[in-house]
Amino acid sequence: MVFKRSPNVGDTIWSWGSTLKKGCRTYSPRFMFGTDHANNTGTELSKIRRVCLTPEEQSAFFETTAIEVFVLALGTD
């Protein structure tokens, strides 16, 4: 639903793992890890790691998307 209205946004918080996987495969890995509260971090990390995403898809959640969004440069001062 979110991607249909705003194609650059993906929210994983309190999403089912199967929904997350389907969204990632349907809309490409345009998700970025986030949580609504620090106490939920472990739950959200576990969900992403358990839904059988490819290493590239997991990388998008944990680093690639953030680098692209925030234009971070790796390996520079």
Phi and psi in degrees as a GROMACS rama.xvg file:
@    title "Ramachandran Plot"
@    xaxis  label "Phi"
@    yaxis  label "Psi"
@TYPE xy
-63.664  -44.475  VAL-2
-64.8405  -30.4999  PHE-3
-65.8318  -34.1745  LYS-4
-90.6291  -33.9029  ARG-5
-141.48  93.7168  SER-6
-65.1471  -6.30577  PRO-7
-103.479  7.12936  ASN-8
-121.442  134.344  VAL-9
-138.248  127.703  GLY-10
-114.11  124.135  ASP-11
-101.62  -8.63387  THR-12
-65.5667  125.234  ILE-13
60.0036  24.0483  TRP-14
-87.989  147.714  SER-15
-65.5756  147.44  TRP-16
-57.9084  -42.2474  GLY-17
-65.0448  -35.8642  SER-18
-67.5993  -40.3841  THR-19
-61.3257  -47.0249  LEU-20
-62.9236  -45.8588  LYS-21
-62.6478  -43.5999  LYS-22
-62.5345  -40.6575  GLY-23
-63.9657  -41.9596  CYS-24
-73.8967  -34.0028  ARG-25
-77.9923  -42.9393  THR-26
-107.897  11.1123  TYR-27
71.1977  162.662  SER-28
-75.8773  75.6485  PRO-29
-103.235  30.9607  ARG-30
-101.227  153.572  PHE-31
-131.554  136.485  MET-32
-60.5716  138.613  PHE-33
-165.863  163.555  GLY-34
-147.195  154.175  THR-35
-83.512  -13.2632  ASP-36
-159.894  141.594  HIS-37
-55.0418  -32.81  ALA-38
-65.4706  -18.8741  ASN-39
-94.6286  -1.56699  ASN-40
-57.0213  -48.3981  THR-41
-59.8142  -42.1914  GLY-42
-62.4385  -46.544  THR-43
-66.6635  -41.4435  GLU-44
-62.06  -45.104  LEU-45
-60.7727  -42.9275  SER-46
-59.5595  -48.0931  LYS-47
-63.1048  -40.2766  ILE-48
-72.3301  -22.8418  ARG-49
-97.1301  -6.85832  ARG-50
-90.0079  15.3121  VAL-51
63.2375  41.8147  CYS-52
-79.4474  154.245  LEU-53
-69.1052  162.589  THR-54
-56.7815  -36.5074  PRO-55
-66.6831  -39.7308  GLU-56
-65.8416  -42.77  GLU-57
-64.1924  -40.1545  GLN-58
-59.9475  -38.3536  SER-59
-60.9815  -42.8871  ALA-60
-62.4474  -43.1181  PHE-61
-94.1717  -18.5625  PHE-62
-151.864  -51.2677  GLU-63
-56.859  -47.6317  THR-64
-62.5377  -42.7997  THR-65
-62.2671  -41.3601  ALA-66
-61.5409  -44.0268  ILE-67
-67.0276  -43.7556  GLU-68
-67.0044  -44.9293  VAL-69
-95.523  4.78321  PHE-70
48.7651  53.3936  VAL-71
-85.6801  142.03  LEU-72
-107.778  123.748  ALA-73
-85.6024  139.809  LEU-74
78.0941  15.6115  GLY-75
-120.761  157.903  THR-76
